[in-house]
Amino acid sequence: MSKAEIQKRIQVRQARLEIAADLYKKGHSIRSIKGEVMKRLGLETLSTKTVHSDIQYLLVEWKKSRIEDTDLAVQLELTRIDDTIKELWEQWEKSKTDYKVTAEKKKGGPSKKDPVKGIAKIGFGVAPAESEQAQPNDTIKTYSIEKSTKNVTALGDVSYIAEIRQQLIERRKLLGLYAPEKTELTGKNGRDLMSSGVKINLDDYTEDELQQILALARKIGQNN
């Protein structure tokens, strides 16, 4: 294989990865990504296995830029959140741009039709034909248009900031930066789980054990 052919393969793979990365972060399936890559790059063939390998490669690369041992699914969500936050910041900046509002005010009046369009003879006189009676004030004719322009000072759409804040909260949760929430287990109507007065120290149990205790407590409460 010549140097030019190797270089071309590298370029095609890089373009393939860029397309796959963008689509995968938007939730596209492997099959959907395959079709889009072939369409954009003009490829005649592309295996599903190759696309799957590309996705795995991207997940590993994204993982390397984050915390060690981060789950690949979590890494994907973090990448999606980062892209969303970037877009929100761009929209926030645009919402602070001043703009102009143009309004039009039209002036006009009724445009009357000819009151007599047809003549029917009655005796020695004349009268409008019954089917052609005039319809006064049929239309409105515009005589002038006044335009006005108003400068609007944009203060920014705070909803973007609120959404950015929410996205950052979700990001911190995925990274485990918040302290675990304390869960208090009680029986029916807020009574103790153990009627004998035995107390449970929740700190001595794992999360799975606490979930099992909670399920048991609910079952006991329903039976009572």
C-alpha positions as CSV (number, residue, x, y, z in Angstrom):
1,M,0.0,0.0,0.0
2,S,1.4,3.4,-1.1
3,K,1.9,6.3,1.3
4,A,-0.9,8.2,-0.5
5,E,-3.3,5.3,0.0
6,I,-2.5,5.1,3.7
7,Q,-3.0,8.8,4.1
8,K,-6.4,8.6,2.4
9,R,-7.5,5.8,4.7
10,I,-6.5,7.8,7.7
11,Q,-8.5,10.8,6.4
12,V,-11.6,8.7,5.7
13,R,-11.4,7.2,9.2
14,Q,-11.1,10.6,10.9
15,A,-14.1,11.9,8.9
16,R,-16.0,8.7,9.8
17,L,-15.2,9.2,13.5
18,E,-16.3,12.8,13.5
19,I,-19.7,12.0,11.9
20,A,-20.2,9.0,14.2
21,A,-19.4,11.1,17.3
22,D,-21.9,13.8,16.4
23,L,-24.7,11.3,15.6
24,Y,-24.1,9.0,18.5
25,K,-24.2,11.8,21.0
26,K,-27.6,12.7,19.5
27,G,-28.9,9.2,20.2
28,H,-28.7,7.7,16.7
29,S,-28.5,3.9,16.4
30,I,-25.5,2.0,14.9
31,R,-27.5,1.3,11.8
32,S,-28.6,4.9,11.4
33,I,-25.0,6.1,11.8
34,K,-23.8,3.6,9.2
35,G,-26.3,4.9,6.6
36,E,-25.5,8.5,7.3
37,V,-21.7,8.0,7.2
38,M,-22.0,6.2,3.8
39,K,-24.2,9.0,2.5
40,R,-21.9,11.8,3.6
41,L,-18.6,10.2,2.5
42,G,-19.9,8.6,-0.6
43,L,-18.9,5.1,0.5
44,E,-20.3,2.1,-1.3
45,T,-19.7,-0.3,1.6
46,L,-19.4,0.0,5.3
47,S,-19.9,-2.8,7.8
48,T,-21.9,-2.5,11.0
49,K,-18.9,-4.0,12.8
50,T,-16.7,-1.1,11.7
51,V,-19.2,1.5,13.0
52,H,-19.5,-0.4,16.3
53,S,-15.7,-0.4,16.6
54,D,-15.7,3.4,15.9
55,I,-18.2,4.0,18.7
56,Q,-16.2,1.9,21.2
57,Y,-13.1,3.8,20.2
58,L,-14.8,7.1,20.8
59,L,-16.2,6.0,24.2
60,V,-12.7,5.0,25.2
61,E,-11.2,8.4,24.0
62,W,-13.9,10.3,25.8
63,K,-13.3,8.3,28.9
64,K,-9.5,9.1,28.8
65,S,-10.3,12.8,29.0
66,R,-12.4,12.3,32.2
67,I,-12.0,10.5,35.5
68,E,-10.4,7.1,35.6
69,D,-12.7,4.1,35.7
70,T,-15.8,6.2,34.7
71,D,-18.5,4.0,33.3
72,L,-18.8,4.4,29.5
73,A,-22.6,5.1,29.7
74,V,-21.9,7.8,32.2
75,Q,-19.2,9.2,30.0
76,L,-21.6,9.4,27.1
77,E,-24.1,11.4,29.3
78,L,-21.4,13.7,30.4
79,T,-20.4,14.4,26.8
80,R,-24.0,15.1,25.9
81,I,-24.4,17.5,28.8
82,D,-21.2,19.3,27.8
83,D,-22.4,19.8,24.3
84,T,-25.8,21.0,25.6
85,I,-24.2,23.5,28.0
86,K,-22.0,24.9,25.1
87,E,-25.1,25.4,23.0
88,L,-27.0,27.1,25.8
89,W,-24.1,29.5,26.5
90,E,-24.1,30.5,22.8
91,Q,-27.9,31.1,22.9
92,W,-27.5,33.1,26.1
93,E,-25.0,35.4,24.4
94,K,-27.3,35.8,21.4
95,S,-30.2,36.7,23.7
96,K,-28.2,39.7,25.0
97,T,-27.9,41.3,21.5
98,D,-30.0,44.5,21.0
99,Y,-32.5,44.4,18.1
100,K,-35.0,46.6,16.3
101,V,-38.8,46.1,16.0
102,T,-40.5,47.5,12.9
103,A,-44.3,48.1,12.9
104,E,-46.6,49.2,10.1
105,K,-49.8,51.3,10.5
106,K,-52.1,51.4,7.5
107,K,-54.6,54.1,6.8
108,G,-57.4,53.7,4.3
109,G,-61.1,53.9,3.7
110,P,-64.0,52.2,1.9
111,S,-63.9,51.8,-1.8
112,K,-67.4,52.0,-3.1
113,K,-68.7,50.2,-6.2
114,D,-70.9,51.7,-8.9
115,P,-74.4,51.7,-7.3
116,V,-76.0,50.8,-10.6
117,K,-74.4,48.1,-12.7
118,G,-77.4,47.0,-14.7
119,I,-80.6,48.7,-15.8
120,A,-84.1,47.1,-16.0
121,K,-86.9,48.9,-17.6
122,I,-90.1,49.3,-15.4
123,G,-92.8,51.2,-17.2
124,F,-91.4,54.6,-18.3
125,G,-88.6,54.6,-15.7
126,V,-85.4,52.6,-15.0
127,A,-84.2,50.6,-12.0
128,P,-81.1,48.5,-11.1
129,A,-81.4,44.9,-12.1
130,E,-82.3,42.7,-9.1
131,S,-79.2,40.4,-9.6
132,E,-76.9,43.4,-9.8
133,Q,-77.8,45.5,-6.8
134,A,-74.9,47.5,-5.4
135,Q,-72.9,46.3,-2.4
136,P,-71.7,49.4,-0.7
137,N,-68.4,49.5,1.2
138,D,-67.3,46.2,-0.4
139,T,-63.6,46.8,0.0
140,I,-61.1,48.8,1.9
141,K,-58.5,50.8,0.0
142,T,-55.2,51.6,1.6
143,Y,-54.1,55.3,1.1
144,S,-50.9,55.4,3.2
145,I,-48.6,53.2,5.3
146,E,-46.8,54.5,8.3
147,K,-43.7,52.6,9.5
148,S,-42.1,53.0,12.9
149,T,-38.9,51.4,14.2
150,K,-38.2,50.8,17.9
151,N,-34.8,50.0,19.4
152,V,-35.0,47.2,22.0
153,T,-32.3,46.7,24.6
154,A,-31.9,43.0,25.2
155,L,-31.2,42.0,28.8
156,G,-30.8,38.3,28.0
157,D,-33.2,35.4,28.4
158,V,-32.6,34.1,32.0
159,S,-34.2,30.8,31.1
160,Y,-30.9,29.8,29.4
161,I,-29.1,30.4,32.6
162,A,-31.6,28.4,34.6
163,E,-31.2,25.5,32.2
164,I,-27.4,25.7,32.3
165,R,-27.6,25.6,36.1
166,Q,-29.8,22.4,35.9
167,Q,-27.4,20.8,33.4
168,L,-24.5,21.5,35.7
169,I,-26.4,19.9,38.6
170,E,-27.0,16.8,36.6
171,R,-23.3,16.7,35.7
172,R,-22.2,16.9,39.3
173,K,-24.6,14.1,40.2
174,L,-23.1,11.9,37.5
175,L,-19.6,12.6,38.8
176,G,-20.7,11.9,42.3
177,L,-19.7,15.3,43.7
178,Y,-22.8,15.5,46.0
179,A,-22.9,13.9,49.4
180,P,-25.2,10.8,49.5
181,E,-28.8,11.6,50.5
182,K,-29.8,10.3,53.9
183,T,-32.8,7.9,53.8
184,E,-35.0,7.4,56.8
185,L,-37.0,4.2,56.9
186,T,-40.2,4.1,58.8
187,G,-43.2,1.8,59.0
188,K,-46.9,2.6,58.4
189,N,-48.0,6.1,59.6
190,G,-44.4,6.9,60.5
191,R,-44.0,4.2,63.1
192,D,-40.6,2.5,63.8
193,L,-39.8,-0.5,61.7
194,M,-39.0,-2.5,64.9
195,S,-41.8,-2.3,67.4
196,S,-39.6,-3.8,70.0
197,G,-37.5,-0.6,70.2
198,V,-34.5,-2.0,68.3
199,K,-32.8,0.8,66.4
200,I,-31.1,0.4,63.0
201,N,-27.9,2.3,62.2
202,L,-28.2,2.9,58.5
203,D,-24.5,3.8,58.1
204,D,-23.7,0.1,58.7
205,Y,-25.5,-1.0,55.5
206,T,-24.7,-0.9,51.9
207,E,-27.0,0.8,49.3
208,D,-28.3,-2.6,48.1
209,E,-29.0,-3.7,51.7
210,L,-30.9,-0.5,52.4
211,Q,-33.1,-1.0,49.3
212,Q,-33.9,-4.5,50.6
213,I,-34.8,-3.2,54.0
214,L,-37.0,-0.5,52.5
215,A,-38.8,-3.0,50.3
216,L,-39.4,-5.2,53.4
217,A,-40.6,-2.2,55.4
218,R,-43.1,-1.3,52.7
219,K,-44.4,-4.9,52.6
220,I,-44.8,-5.0,56.4
221,G,-46.6,-1.6,56.3
222,Q,-49.1,-2.8,53.7
223,N,-49.9,-5.9,55.8
224,N,-50.5,-3.9,58.9
